[in-house]
Amino acid sequence: MKQIIALIILVFNFQFAHAQEPDVLNQIGGRIKNIGGGTSGSKDTIGFVHRDDKKDSISITYKYLDSIRGIPFDSSINDFDKYFTVPSSYIYLGNNGAAAYSLIYKPSAKPGWDAGFHAFDIYRYTLEESKFYKTNKPFTQLSYQLASGKEQVIRALHTQNPRPNLGFGFDYRLVSAPGFFTNQNTNHKSYRLFGNYQGKRKRYAAFMILVGNTIKSSENGGIRSDSSLSDPNLKKRFSIKVNLGNENNSEFTPFSSTIITGNVYKDFTFFVRQTYDIGKKDSIAVNDSTTEYLFYPKLRVQHSFTYNTYNYLYRDNKADSAIYKNWYDTIVKYGPDSFFVKEKWSVMSNDITLLQFPDTKNPGQFISAGVKFENIKGESITGTRNLYNFIIHGEYRNKTRNKLWDILAKGEFYVNGFNTGDYSAYATIARHINNKLGDIRLFFKNVNRTPSFIFDNASGFNFNNPGRTKKENIISFGADAGNRFINLGFKNHIITNLAYFSDYYHTAQSSKIINLLQIYASKKIKLTKRWNLYADVTFQQTDGSAPVKVPLLFTRTRFAYEGVFFKNLNLSTGLEARYFTPFESYNYSPVMGQFTPQDTFKLKNLPDISAFFHFRIKSFSAFIRAENLNTVSFSNGFGFTNNNFAAPHYATQGFILRFGIRWAFVN
């Protein structure tokens, strides 16, 4: 941790000093010249240099690894989802950094090997979400958030292109929160290093990404009695008894947190891709001494190497034998490390792909075919497992040069190995109609996948359950349309043989076909010159007996006063509300790290209401938020004690005052 902080400070100081040095020297030289008088007609006056704001301007875009479109950097301030670690469509277990699930259902639609631990995915950096930036100047962005209960979020981003064909940078984030209830502290650290290079003749290119995540989350199993929330003597929530970890009194610091009872997940990814193109070369003479080389590929050879490690640990050094016997039918010993479960995995893959470009001057049109080989090694209490997969894959992409059509069809098939028979097929077609009617897109996806390894009886986290061997099949299709007036669409998911945990440790597989329909819309309504209403609505419908639990209606509304004042003050302030209809929400299994369906508790929350004040002055942004105003109560004197719930016995926070800043530096 200390090395990462030192690296961030060193890079920032170096870039700042390097950027300021020429201006300082030029200004000093200019003043000396004016004071000393270079000519007989000069006056003894000091010349002040007028600040040029254009020197602080920057052109910055980014691309994802397999994308072909540059995306502008977003500095808007009207949506808090772009600041906060937990999207508004998710519900989390009462503390920033705790396990979370989406209120808008998203099926696990990825074939191949998967460990099965996804309750903390929203806090992780991933390879798929990694960005490669293109900027004309070194760029640094620092963010800091502070909230009630000593909650903190720190983020640092730096990227630069020292040469047109070379770019690199890093991204770091810390999420740290002690929580409002006993044994609820979280501490997550994530980092990402990235770089890309293209040869002078534009034939060779290389990409490199390193990603690491450390997830630490204490687990208290929820409060013992929901009625204790209304006890006037228990307004300090640390006094309320919880199911796990009541005796834990570990010292909490933002950069280090000891987990006595809870989960510690760690993962690391090293990725490198190299490409070499065969095609038509060209060049443009910029001037007598400079030549810009061009290259139009016809055939590309691409090799990708990926190495992943995953470590999953649940431990309880002060285990309550009655709880573990009742919840997990497990006998625990007394003393240090009285109960723990752990599993370790490593996955190494090599992928060789050929890409052919039919249209020489359109890199957005190509056909690809490739093979991939995976070596998988697992270690747990049940022993060591050595697995492999052999996969073939292909893709067709055509983003037309007139930018009207975007067609994509791709698929992969697991020919042999542990996941033999797994496959995915995906197709989408998009059309830009015009500036008024916007874009429309149709999509289809079919995935056949082996249930995650946690459902295998060889997993250390599978407590005497039979292996779930029937393959899950997910079919998703739909359409969406977006323009400057409204965005709307629908999705339909058809799921067969869904594997899930039916309670704290028993596994099951659905014998019925699950059909889930989703209709969604979002719109910005301009009420007056300054007042705007942002509305997001999602309707979901499925069989009530299905193991998939969703609210019928989810809404998020923002009522904001917005505009630019005093030339540079960009302001957005108002009220925000989130509401979803009552539904039988998931329970949570702390040891397994899984959300499990249940039918004895119905989640009936009041709307989550927040007041916000966001603003930006040039490259400096800040926000102040008063959250969970809906928890106010006068039943036992004034206080914010009318807590909402996230799951059975998991109460969410009361009133939270949140403050944050984000500052960008152009070096």
C-alpha positions as CSV (number, residue, x, y, z in Angstrom):
1,M,0.0,0.0,0.0
2,K,2.8,2.4,0.9
3,Q,4.5,1.7,-2.4
4,I,1.4,2.5,-4.4
5,I,0.8,5.8,-2.5
6,A,4.4,6.8,-3.0
7,L,4.2,6.0,-6.7
8,I,1.0,8.2,-7.1
9,I,2.6,11.1,-5.2
10,L,5.9,10.8,-7.2
11,V,4.2,10.7,-10.6
12,F,2.0,13.7,-9.7
13,N,4.8,15.8,-8.4
14,F,7.0,15.0,-11.3
15,Q,4.3,15.9,-13.9
16,F,3.4,19.1,-12.0
17,A,7.0,20.2,-11.8
18,H,7.7,19.3,-15.4
19,A,4.7,21.2,-16.6
20,Q,5.5,24.3,-14.6
21,E,9.2,24.6,-15.3
22,P,9.1,26.0,-18.8
23,D,6.4,28.6,-17.9
24,V,8.3,29.7,-14.8
25,L,11.6,30.1,-16.7
26,N,10.0,32.0,-19.5
27,Q,8.2,34.4,-17.2
28,I,11.4,35.0,-15.2
29,G,13.4,35.6,-18.4
30,G,10.7,38.0,-19.7
31,R,10.7,40.0,-16.6
32,I,14.5,40.3,-16.4
33,K,14.5,41.5,-20.0
34,N,11.8,44.1,-19.3
35,I,13.5,45.4,-16.2
36,G,17.0,45.6,-17.6
37,G,15.8,47.1,-20.9
38,G,16.9,45.3,-24.0
39,T,16.7,48.4,-26.2
40,S,17.1,52.2,-25.7
41,G,13.4,52.7,-26.0
42,S,12.3,50.2,-23.4
43,K,10.6,51.2,-20.1
44,D,11.5,50.0,-16.6
45,T,8.2,48.2,-16.1
46,I,7.5,44.6,-15.2
47,G,5.7,42.6,-17.9
48,F,2.9,40.4,-16.5
49,V,2.1,37.3,-18.6
50,H,-1.6,36.9,-19.3
51,R,-2.9,33.4,-18.4
52,D,-4.0,31.4,-21.5
53,D,-6.8,29.0,-20.5
54,K,-6.3,27.0,-23.7
55,K,-3.0,25.8,-22.4
56,D,-4.9,23.9,-19.7
57,S,-7.3,22.3,-22.2
58,I,-7.0,18.6,-23.0
59,S,-8.3,16.2,-25.6
60,I,-8.8,12.8,-24.0
61,T,-10.7,9.8,-25.2
62,Y,-10.6,6.1,-24.3
63,K,-11.3,2.7,-25.8
64,Y,-12.0,-0.7,-24.2
65,L,-9.7,-3.6,-25.2
66,D,-11.9,-5.0,-28.1
67,S,-13.8,-1.8,-29.0
68,I,-13.2,0.2,-32.1
69,R,-14.9,3.4,-31.1
70,G,-13.2,6.2,-29.1
71,I,-15.4,7.4,-26.2
72,P,-15.1,11.0,-24.8
73,F,-14.0,11.4,-21.2
74,D,-17.0,12.1,-19.0
75,S,-16.8,15.1,-16.6
76,S,-20.5,15.6,-16.0
77,I,-21.8,16.1,-12.4
78,N,-25.5,15.4,-12.5
79,D,-25.4,11.7,-11.9
80,F,-24.0,10.4,-8.6
81,D,-23.7,6.9,-10.0
82,K,-20.5,8.1,-11.7
83,Y,-19.0,9.0,-8.3
84,F,-20.2,6.2,-6.0
85,T,-18.9,2.6,-5.9
86,V,-22.4,1.1,-5.7
87,P,-24.8,1.8,-8.6
88,S,-28.3,3.0,-7.7
89,S,-29.8,-0.2,-9.2
90,Y,-28.0,-2.3,-6.6
91,I,-28.9,-3.0,-3.0
92,Y,-26.1,-3.6,-0.5
93,L,-26.0,-5.0,3.0
94,G,-25.9,-1.8,5.0
95,N,-22.4,-0.6,4.4
96,N,-20.3,0.6,1.5
97,G,-18.2,-2.4,0.5
98,A,-20.7,-5.0,1.7
99,A,-22.1,-7.8,-0.5
100,A,-24.6,-6.4,-3.1
101,Y,-27.0,-7.6,-5.7
102,S,-28.8,-5.9,-8.6
103,L,-32.5,-5.1,-8.3
104,I,-32.6,-5.3,-12.1
105,Y,-31.8,-8.9,-12.8
106,K,-28.7,-9.7,-14.8
107,P,-28.1,-13.5,-15.6
108,S,-24.7,-14.9,-15.4
109,A,-24.3,-15.4,-19.1
110,K,-20.6,-16.4,-19.5
111,P,-19.6,-19.9,-20.5
112,G,-16.6,-21.8,-19.2
113,W,-15.0,-22.2,-15.8
114,D,-16.2,-19.8,-13.0
115,A,-15.5,-20.1,-9.3
116,G,-19.0,-18.7,-8.4
117,F,-18.2,-15.8,-6.0
118,H,-19.9,-12.7,-7.3
119,A,-21.4,-10.9,-4.3
120,F,-18.6,-8.3,-4.4
121,D,-18.2,-7.9,-8.1
122,I,-19.2,-4.2,-8.2
123,Y,-16.1,-3.3,-6.1
124,R,-13.6,-5.1,-8.3
125,Y,-11.6,-3.8,-11.2
126,T,-11.8,-6.2,-14.2
127,L,-10.0,-6.9,-17.4
128,E,-13.1,-6.3,-19.5
129,E,-13.7,-2.8,-18.1
130,S,-10.1,-1.7,-18.5
131,K,-9.6,1.4,-20.6
132,F,-6.8,2.6,-22.9
133,Y,-6.6,6.4,-23.0
134,K,-5.5,8.7,-25.8
135,T,-4.6,12.2,-24.6
136,N,-2.5,15.1,-26.0
137,K,-1.2,15.9,-22.4
138,P,-0.5,13.9,-19.3
139,F,-3.7,13.7,-17.2
140,T,-4.2,13.1,-13.5
141,Q,-7.5,12.8,-11.6
142,L,-7.6,12.5,-7.8
143,S,-10.9,11.8,-6.0
144,Y,-11.7,11.7,-2.3
145,Q,-15.0,10.9,-0.5
146,L,-15.8,11.2,3.2
147,A,-19.1,10.1,4.8
148,S,-20.7,9.6,8.2
149,G,-19.2,6.8,10.2
150,K,-15.7,7.4,8.9
151,E,-16.5,6.0,5.5
152,Q,-13.8,6.9,2.9
153,V,-13.2,6.3,-0.8
154,I,-9.9,7.3,-2.4
155,R,-9.2,7.1,-6.1
156,A,-6.2,8.1,-8.3
157,L,-6.0,8.0,-12.1
158,H,-3.1,8.9,-14.2
159,T,-2.6,8.5,-18.0
160,Q,-0.3,10.0,-20.6
161,N,1.0,9.5,-24.1
162,P,4.6,10.6,-24.2
163,R,4.7,9.7,-27.9
164,P,1.8,9.3,-30.3
165,N,2.4,5.5,-30.5
166,L,2.9,4.9,-26.8
167,G,0.5,5.3,-23.8
168,F,0.4,4.1,-20.2
169,G,-1.1,4.9,-16.9
170,F,-2.6,3.5,-13.6
171,D,-5.8,3.5,-11.7
172,Y,-6.2,2.9,-8.0
173,R,-9.2,2.8,-5.6
174,L,-9.6,2.3,-1.9
175,V,-13.0,1.7,-0.3
176,S,-13.0,1.8,3.5
177,A,-15.9,1.8,5.9
178,P,-16.3,0.6,9.5
179,G,-20.1,0.5,9.2
180,F,-22.8,1.4,11.7
181,F,-23.4,-2.1,13.2
182,T,-21.0,-4.5,15.0
183,N,-18.6,-6.4,12.8
184,Q,-19.5,-4.7,9.6
185,N,-16.2,-3.1,8.5
186,T,-15.0,-3.3,4.9
187,N,-11.7,-2.5,3.3
188,H,-11.3,-3.0,-0.5
189,K,-8.2,-2.1,-2.5
190,S,-8.0,-2.3,-6.3
191,Y,-5.3,-1.3,-8.8
192,R,-4.8,-1.4,-12.5
193,L,-1.7,-0.7,-14.6
194,F,-2.2,-0.4,-18.4
195,G,-0.1,0.4,-21.4
196,N,-0.2,0.2,-25.2
197,Y,2.4,0.5,-28.0
198,Q,2.3,0.7,-31.8
199,G,5.3,0.4,-34.0
200,K,6.5,3.3,-36.1
201,R,5.3,1.5,-39.3
202,K,2.0,0.6,-37.6
203,R,2.3,-3.1,-38.3
204,Y,3.0,-4.2,-34.7
205,A,1.0,-3.4,-31.6
206,A,1.1,-4.5,-28.0
207,F,-1.3,-4.1,-25.0
208,M,-0.6,-4.8,-21.4
209,I,-2.9,-4.8,-18.4
210,L,-2.3,-5.7,-14.7
211,V,-5.3,-5.8,-12.4
212,G,-5.4,-6.7,-8.7
213,N,-8.2,-6.7,-6.1
214,T,-8.3,-7.3,-2.4
215,I,-11.8,-7.6,-0.9
216,K,-12.1,-7.6,2.9
217,S,-15.6,-7.7,4.4
218,S,-16.5,-8.6,7.9
219,E,-19.8,-10.6,8.2
220,N,-22.2,-10.2,11.1
221,G,-25.0,-12.3,9.7
222,G,-27.6,-9.5,10.3
223,I,-29.1,-8.3,13.6
224,R,-30.6,-10.8,16.0
225,S,-33.9,-9.0,16.4
226,D,-35.5,-6.4,14.1
227,S,-37.4,-4.9,17.0
228,S,-34.1,-3.7,18.5
229,L,-34.0,-0.9,15.8
230,S,-36.9,0.9,17.6
231,D,-35.4,0.5,21.1
232,P,-34.8,4.1,22.3
233,N,-31.7,2.8,24.2
234,L,-30.1,1.4,21.1
235,K,-29.9,4.5,18.9
236,K,-26.2,3.8,18.7
237,R,-26.3,0.9,16.4
238,F,-23.1,-0.7,17.6
239,S,-25.1,-1.6,20.8
240,I,-27.4,-3.9,18.8
241,K,-26.6,-7.6,19.0
242,V,-25.8,-9.3,15.7
243,N,-25.5,-13.0,14.8
244,L,-21.8,-13.2,14.1
245,G,-18.8,-11.4,15.6
246,N,-20.3,-9.7,18.7
247,E,-17.1,-10.1,20.6
248,N,-14.9,-8.8,17.8
249,N,-13.1,-5.5,18.7
250,S,-10.4,-5.0,16.0
251,E,-8.8,-1.7,15.4
252,F,-10.0,0.0,12.2
253,T,-7.9,2.2,10.0
254,P,-8.6,3.3,6.4
255,F,-5.6,1.5,4.9
256,S,-5.7,-1.7,6.9
257,S,-8.6,-3.7,8.3
258,T,-8.4,-7.0,10.2
259,I,-11.1,-9.5,9.4
260,I,-11.8,-11.7,12.4
261,T,-15.2,-13.0,11.1
262,G,-15.8,-12.5,7.4
263,N,-14.6,-12.9,3.8
264,V,-11.2,-12.1,2.3
265,Y,-11.1,-12.5,-1.5
266,K,-8.0,-11.7,-3.6
267,D,-7.5,-11.9,-7.4
268,F,-4.8,-10.9,-9.8
269,T,-4.8,-10.7,-13.6
270,F,-1.9,-10.3,-16.0
271,F,-2.8,-9.8,-19.6
272,V,-0.6,-9.1,-22.7
273,R,-1.7,-9.0,-26.3
274,Q,0.5,-8.7,-29.4
275,T,-0.7,-8.2,-33.0
276,Y,1.1,-8.0,-36.3
277,D,-0.6,-6.8,-39.5
278,I,0.0,-7.7,-43.1
279,G,-1.5,-5.3,-45.7
280,K,-0.9,-2.1,-47.6
281,K,1.5,0.6,-46.4
282,D,1.4,4.3,-47.3
283,S,2.8,7.6,-46.0
284,I,2.2,11.3,-45.9
285,A,5.0,13.9,-46.0
286,V,4.1,16.4,-43.3
287,N,7.2,18.5,-44.0
288,D,10.7,18.1,-45.2
289,S,11.8,16.3,-42.1
290,T,8.6,14.6,-40.9
291,T,6.8,11.7,-42.5
292,E,3.5,10.2,-41.2
293,Y,3.4,6.5,-41.9
294,L,0.0,4.9,-42.7
295,F,-0.9,1.2,-42.8
296,Y,-4.1,-0.5,-44.0
297,P,-4.3,-4.1,-42.6
298,K,-5.6,-7.0,-44.7
299,L,-4.6,-9.8,-42.3
300,R,-3.8,-9.6,-38.6
301,V,-2.2,-12.3,-36.4
302,Q,-3.1,-11.8,-32.8
303,H,-1.8,-13.6,-29.7
304,S,-3.3,-13.0,-26.2
305,F,-1.8,-14.4,-23.0
306,T,-3.8,-14.2,-19.7
307,Y,-2.8,-15.4,-16.2
308,N,-5.3,-15.2,-13.3
309,T,-5.1,-16.1,-9.7
310,Y,-8.1,-16.3,-7.3
311,N,-8.1,-16.8,-3.5
312,Y,-11.3,-17.1,-1.5
313,L,-11.3,-17.4,2.3
314,Y,-14.0,-17.3,4.9
315,R,-12.8,-17.4,8.5
316,D,-14.3,-16.9,12.0
317,N,-11.7,-16.9,14.8
318,K,-14.3,-16.6,17.4
319,A,-17.0,-18.9,16.0
320,D,-20.4,-19.4,17.7
321,S,-20.9,-23.1,17.6
322,A,-24.7,-22.8,17.9
323,I,-24.9,-20.5,14.8
324,Y,-22.8,-22.8,12.6
325,K,-24.6,-25.9,13.7
326,N,-28.0,-24.3,13.0
327,W,-27.1,-22.5,9.7
328,Y,-24.6,-24.9,8.2
329,D,-24.9,-28.2,10.1
330,T,-21.2,-27.9,10.9
331,I,-19.3,-28.5,14.2
332,V,-16.6,-26.0,14.9
333,K,-13.7,-26.2,17.3
334,Y,-12.7,-23.7,20.0
335,G,-9.7,-21.4,19.9
336,P,-7.9,-19.5,17.1
337,D,-9.0,-20.2,13.6
338,S,-12.0,-22.1,15.0
339,F,-13.7,-22.1,11.6
340,F,-12.4,-21.4,8.1
341,V,-13.1,-22.4,4.5
342,K,-10.7,-21.5,1.6
343,E,-10.1,-22.2,-2.0
344,K,-7.3,-21.2,-4.4
345,W,-7.3,-21.2,-8.2
346,S,-5.0,-20.2,-11.1
347,V,-6.0,-20.0,-14.7
348,M,-3.5,-19.6,-17.6
349,S,-4.7,-19.2,-21.2
350,N,-3.2,-18.7,-24.6
351,D,-5.3,-17.4,-27.5
352,I,-4.3,-17.2,-31.2
353,T,-6.6,-15.4,-33.5
354,L,-6.5,-14.4,-37.2
355,L,-8.4,-11.3,-38.4
356,Q,-9.2,-10.5,-42.0
357,F,-10.3,-7.0,-43.1
358,P,-12.3,-7.1,-46.4
359,D,-12.4,-3.3,-46.7
360,T,-8.9,-2.0,-46.7
361,K,-9.8,1.4,-45.4
362,N,-12.4,0.3,-42.8
363,P,-10.9,-1.3,-39.7
364,G,-14.4,-1.5,-38.3
365,Q,-15.2,-4.4,-40.7
366,F,-13.4,-7.7,-40.1
367,I,-13.8,-11.5,-39.7
368,S,-11.9,-13.4,-37.1
369,A,-11.3,-17.0,-36.1
370,G,-9.2,-18.4,-33.3
371,V,-8.4,-21.1,-30.8
372,K,-7.8,-20.8,-27.1
373,F,-6.3,-23.2,-24.6
374,E,-6.8,-22.9,-20.8
375,N,-4.9,-24.6,-17.9
376,I,-6.8,-24.5,-14.6
377,K,-5.5,-25.5,-11.2
378,G,-7.5,-25.5,-8.0
379,E,-6.6,-26.2,-4.4
380,S,-9.0,-26.7,-1.5
381,I,-9.7,-28.9,1.5
382,T,-10.9,-31.6,-0.9
383,G,-7.6,-31.8,-2.7
384,T,-5.9,-30.4,-5.9
385,R,-7.7,-30.3,-9.2
386,N,-5.9,-29.9,-12.6
387,L,-8.4,-29.0,-15.4
388,Y,-8.2,-27.7,-19.0
389,N,-10.4,-26.3,-21.7
390,F,-9.9,-26.2,-25.5
391,I,-12.1,-23.5,-27.2
392,I,-12.7,-22.3,-30.7
393,H,-14.2,-18.9,-31.4
394,G,-15.1,-16.5,-34.3
395,E,-16.5,-13.1,-34.9
396,Y,-17.9,-10.9,-37.7
397,R,-18.0,-7.1,-37.2
398,N,-19.1,-4.4,-39.6
399,K,-19.3,-0.8,-38.5
400,T,-19.9,0.9,-41.8
401,R,-17.8,3.9,-42.9
402,N,-20.9,6.1,-43.1
403,K,-21.5,5.2,-39.4
404,L,-25.1,4.2,-40.0
405,W,-24.9,0.5,-39.4
406,D,-23.2,-1.6,-36.7
407,I,-23.4,-5.3,-37.1
408,L,-21.8,-7.9,-34.8
409,A,-22.0,-11.7,-34.6
410,K,-19.7,-13.8,-32.5
411,G,-19.6,-17.1,-30.7
412,E,-17.3,-19.5,-28.9
413,F,-17.5,-23.3,-28.3
414,Y,-15.8,-25.4,-25.7
415,V,-14.6,-28.4,-27.8
416,N,-12.9,-30.4,-25.0
417,G,-12.0,-30.2,-21.4
418,F,-13.8,-29.5,-18.1
419,N,-16.5,-27.4,-19.7
420,T,-17.0,-29.5,-22.8
421,G,-20.2,-28.4,-24.6
422,D,-20.3,-24.9,-23.2
423,Y,-21.0,-22.3,-25.8
424,S,-22.1,-18.7,-26.4
425,A,-23.7,-17.1,-29.4
426,Y,-24.3,-13.3,-29.6
427,A,-25.7,-11.1,-32.4
428,T,-26.7,-7.5,-32.6
429,I,-27.6,-5.1,-35.3
430,A,-27.8,-1.3,-34.7
431,R,-28.9,1.4,-37.1
432,H,-28.5,5.2,-36.7
433,I,-31.7,6.6,-38.3
434,N,-31.1,10.3,-38.0
435,N,-30.2,13.0,-35.4
436,K,-33.9,13.3,-34.4
437,L,-34.9,9.7,-34.1
438,G,-31.5,8.5,-32.9
439,D,-30.4,4.8,-32.8
440,I,-32.2,1.5,-32.6
441,R,-30.6,-1.8,-31.7
442,L,-31.8,-5.5,-31.8
443,F,-29.8,-8.2,-29.9
444,F,-29.9,-11.9,-29.2
445,K,-27.7,-14.1,-26.9
446,N,-27.7,-17.8,-26.1
447,V,-25.3,-19.3,-23.5
448,N,-24.9,-22.9,-22.5
449,R,-22.7,-23.1,-19.4
450,T,-21.6,-25.5,-16.7
451,P,-22.8,-24.3,-13.3
452,S,-20.1,-22.4,-11.3
453,F,-17.6,-24.6,-9.5
454,I,-19.0,-23.8,-6.1
455,F,-21.9,-26.1,-7.1
456,D,-19.4,-29.0,-7.8
457,N,-19.1,-31.4,-4.9
458,A,-15.3,-31.1,-5.1
459,S,-15.5,-27.4,-4.0
460,G,-14.4,-26.7,-0.4
461,F,-17.5,-24.4,-0.2
462,N,-19.9,-27.1,-1.1
463,F,-21.0,-28.8,2.2
464,N,-21.9,-32.4,1.3
465,N,-24.2,-31.4,-1.6
466,P,-24.5,-33.5,-4.7
467,G,-22.8,-32.0,-7.8
468,R,-25.0,-30.0,-10.1
469,T,-24.1,-31.3,-13.6
470,K,-27.0,-30.2,-15.8
471,K,-25.9,-27.3,-17.9
472,E,-27.6,-23.9,-17.5
473,N,-29.0,-22.4,-20.6
474,I,-29.8,-18.7,-20.9
475,I,-31.5,-17.1,-23.9
476,S,-31.8,-13.3,-23.9
477,F,-33.2,-11.1,-26.6
478,G,-34.6,-7.6,-26.9
479,A,-34.4,-4.2,-28.4
480,D,-33.6,-0.7,-27.3
481,A,-33.9,2.8,-28.9
482,G,-32.3,6.0,-27.9
483,N,-32.6,9.6,-29.0
484,R,-32.6,13.1,-27.5
485,F,-36.2,12.7,-26.3
486,I,-36.3,9.3,-24.6
487,N,-34.4,6.0,-24.2
488,L,-36.5,2.8,-24.0
489,G,-36.2,-0.9,-24.6
490,F,-37.1,-4.4,-23.4
491,K,-35.3,-7.6,-22.6
492,N,-36.6,-11.2,-22.2
493,H,-34.5,-13.8,-20.4
494,I,-35.4,-17.5,-20.7
495,I,-33.3,-19.6,-18.2
496,T,-33.2,-23.4,-17.9
497,N,-31.6,-25.5,-15.1
498,L,-30.5,-22.5,-13.0
499,A,-28.2,-23.6,-10.2
500,Y,-28.6,-21.7,-6.9
501,F,-28.3,-22.0,-3.1
502,S,-31.7,-22.8,-1.6
503,D,-30.6,-21.8,1.9
504,Y,-27.4,-21.1,3.8
505,Y,-25.6,-24.1,2.3
506,H,-27.9,-26.4,0.4
507,T,-27.7,-26.2,-3.4
508,A,-30.5,-26.8,-5.9
509,Q,-31.2,-26.6,-9.6
510,S,-34.4,-25.3,-11.0
511,S,-36.5,-27.9,-12.8
512,K,-38.8,-25.2,-14.4
513,I,-38.1,-22.9,-17.2
514,I,-37.7,-19.3,-15.8
515,N,-39.0,-16.5,-18.0
516,L,-38.2,-12.9,-17.0
517,L,-39.5,-9.9,-19.0
518,Q,-37.9,-6.4,-18.4
519,I,-39.2,-3.2,-19.9
520,Y,-37.2,0.0,-19.2
521,A,-37.2,3.7,-20.0
522,S,-35.3,6.8,-19.1
523,K,-36.0,10.4,-19.9
524,K,-34.9,13.9,-19.1
525,I,-37.8,16.3,-18.8
526,K,-37.0,20.0,-19.0
527,L,-39.5,21.7,-16.7
528,T,-38.1,25.2,-17.0
529,K,-34.9,26.9,-18.1
530,R,-33.1,25.6,-15.0
531,W,-35.2,22.9,-13.5
532,N,-34.9,19.3,-14.9
533,L,-36.5,16.0,-14.0
534,Y,-34.6,12.8,-14.7
535,A,-36.7,9.6,-14.6
536,D,-35.5,6.0,-14.9
537,V,-38.2,3.2,-14.7
538,T,-37.8,-0.6,-15.0
539,F,-40.7,-3.0,-15.1
540,Q,-39.9,-6.7,-14.4
541,Q,-42.2,-9.8,-14.5
542,T,-41.5,-13.4,-13.6
543,D,-43.1,-16.4,-11.9
544,G,-43.3,-15.7,-8.2
545,S,-42.2,-19.3,-7.4
546,A,-39.0,-18.9,-9.4
547,P,-35.6,-18.7,-7.5
548,V,-35.1,-15.4,-9.2
549,K,-36.3,-12.5,-7.0
550,V,-37.0,-9.1,-8.4
551,P,-39.3,-6.1,-7.6
552,L,-42.1,-5.6,-10.1
553,L,-41.2,-1.9,-10.5
554,F,-37.9,0.0,-9.9
555,T,-37.7,3.8,-10.3
556,R,-35.1,6.4,-9.8
557,T,-36.0,10.1,-10.0
558,R,-33.9,13.2,-9.8
559,F,-35.4,16.7,-9.5
560,A,-32.5,19.1,-10.2
561,Y,-31.8,22.8,-10.6
562,E,-29.0,23.0,-13.1
563,G,-27.0,25.5,-15.2
564,V,-23.7,27.4,-15.6
565,F,-23.3,30.5,-13.5
566,F,-20.6,33.1,-13.2
567,K,-19.1,31.7,-16.4
568,N,-17.3,28.7,-14.8
569,L,-19.7,27.4,-12.1
570,N,-21.5,24.3,-13.3
571,L,-24.2,23.5,-10.8
572,S,-26.6,20.6,-10.2
573,T,-28.6,20.6,-7.0
574,G,-31.9,19.1,-5.9
575,L,-33.6,15.9,-4.6
576,E,-33.1,12.3,-5.6
577,A,-35.4,9.4,-4.8
578,R,-35.2,5.6,-5.4
579,Y,-38.2,3.3,-5.0
580,F,-39.0,-0.3,-5.7
581,T,-42.2,-2.2,-5.0
582,P,-42.3,-4.8,-2.2
583,F,-40.8,-8.3,-3.1
584,E,-39.4,-11.4,-1.4
585,S,-35.8,-10.3,-1.4
586,Y,-32.8,-12.6,-1.2
587,N,-31.3,-13.9,2.1
588,Y,-27.5,-13.9,2.4
589,S,-25.2,-16.8,3.3
590,P,-22.0,-15.2,4.9
591,V,-19.8,-18.4,4.5
592,M,-20.7,-19.1,0.9
593,G,-20.9,-15.4,-0.1
594,Q,-24.2,-16.1,-1.9
595,F,-27.6,-14.5,-2.1
596,T,-30.2,-17.2,-1.6
597,P,-34.0,-17.0,-2.5
598,Q,-36.5,-17.1,0.4
599,D,-40.3,-16.8,0.8
600,T,-40.8,-15.9,4.4
601,F,-39.8,-12.2,4.4
602,K,-41.1,-9.4,2.2
603,L,-39.0,-6.4,1.7
604,K,-41.2,-3.3,2.1
605,N,-39.0,-0.2,2.1
606,L,-39.8,3.4,2.0
607,P,-38.3,5.4,-0.9
608,D,-34.6,6.3,-0.4
609,I,-34.5,10.1,-0.5
610,S,-31.4,12.2,-0.7
611,A,-30.7,15.9,-1.1
612,F,-27.6,16.8,-3.2
613,F,-25.5,19.7,-4.1
614,H,-23.0,19.0,-7.0
615,F,-20.8,21.6,-8.7
616,R,-17.8,21.9,-11.0
617,I,-15.5,24.8,-11.5
618,K,-13.2,24.1,-14.5
619,S,-11.4,20.9,-13.5
620,F,-12.5,20.8,-9.9
621,S,-15.7,19.0,-8.9
622,A,-17.3,18.5,-5.5
623,F,-20.5,17.2,-4.0
624,I,-22.4,17.3,-0.7
625,R,-25.2,14.9,-0.1
626,A,-27.6,14.3,2.7
627,E,-28.8,10.7,2.2
628,N,-31.5,8.5,3.7
629,L,-33.7,11.4,4.8
630,N,-36.6,8.9,4.7
631,T,-35.3,7.3,7.9
632,V,-36.3,10.2,10.1
633,S,-38.5,9.2,13.1
634,F,-40.2,11.0,16.0
635,S,-41.5,7.9,17.8
636,N,-38.8,7.9,20.4
637,G,-37.6,11.5,20.0
638,F,-36.1,12.9,16.9
639,G,-33.7,10.7,15.1
640,F,-32.9,8.8,11.9
641,T,-33.9,5.4,13.2
642,N,-36.6,4.2,10.8
643,N,-34.1,2.0,8.9
644,N,-34.8,0.3,5.6
645,F,-33.7,-3.2,5.0
646,A,-31.6,-4.9,2.3
647,A,-32.3,-8.5,3.2
648,P,-33.8,-10.4,6.2
649,H,-32.2,-9.0,9.4
650,Y,-29.9,-6.7,7.4
651,A,-30.8,-3.1,8.1
652,T,-29.3,-0.3,6.0
653,Q,-27.9,2.9,7.3
654,G,-29.7,5.8,8.8
655,F,-28.9,9.4,7.9
656,I,-25.6,9.9,6.1
657,L,-23.8,13.1,5.2
658,R,-21.5,12.6,2.3
659,F,-18.8,14.9,1.0
660,G,-16.5,14.4,-1.9
661,I,-14.1,16.2,-4.3
662,R,-12.6,15.3,-7.7
663,W,-9.8,17.3,-9.1
664,A,-8.2,16.9,-12.6
665,F,-4.7,18.1,-13.5
666,V,-3.5,18.7,-17.0
667,N,0.3,18.4,-16.8
